[in-house]
Amino acid sequence: MTSSAPATSAHAGPPGTPVVLDRRDGPYGEVVLRRHGELLQIIANGCFLMDTSDGRSERLLVDAARRALDGRSEPAVLIGGLGVGFSLAHAAQDPRWGRITVVEREPAVVDWHRDGPLSAFSARAFTDPRTTVVQGDLVTYVHETSDTFDALCLDIDNGPGWTVDQGNEGLYSPAGLAGCARVLKPGGVLAVWSAQPSAEFEGSLRNAGFQRVRTEEVPVARGVPDVVHLAVRPG
């Protein structure tokens, strides 16, 4: 996910006027899919969320979790947030992953991937027999599901201190991190994408009982690097 900004403000990308492809009132407000040149962009409640310009962060998120599993055979991964599909597509391209589950709370986003413009980025992943797409709220899911996973990759916000929706704040609270640990198998990895590093969040992970807490940087063209926070549930 990229930094939020008003949808009406300038966003680095091709010149010209963005064209709205679909606009819906979802369970959490308005969501819009628009095309700007060759890019597809998702806007939520007037704020730019992400586009199809660059999937480096999403790929690193998945790869960092995979590396941290120390060669575990056919691990199951839970991806929080479907977005433009980069994380799911990258996971599905790696035959080493076993089960791949994605939780996305916006029905419109799921529809745009199933049979809409975003299917260009995710069609093969959607038909992969390892893939399950769950339409629902991730905060609720981690507290209620009976499934467990080897890795949990979170890319639903701009970071633990910069949430897209107020309801997501609970995911980074002690109770929310306990839910994340709940769905991880012993030795499982939590990977959280963030637009900026957070020593406070690293402390929260340690206080929640996670071990081997560390932060990997994702180089960007300008400004502070994006990061992936990594932590391991004790075995």
Secondary structure, 3 states (H helix, E strand, C coil): CCCCCECCCCCCCCCCCCEEEEEEEECCEEEEEEEECCEEEEEECCEEEEECCCCHHHHHHHHHHHHHCCCCCCCCEEEECCCCCHHHHHHHHCCCCCCEEEEECCHHHHHHHHHCCCHHHHHHHHHCCCEEEEECCHHHHHHHCCCCEEEEEECCCCCCCCCCCHHHHHHHCHHHHHHHHHCEEEEEEEEEEECCCCHHHHHHHHHCCCEEEEEEEECCCCCCCEEEEEEECCC
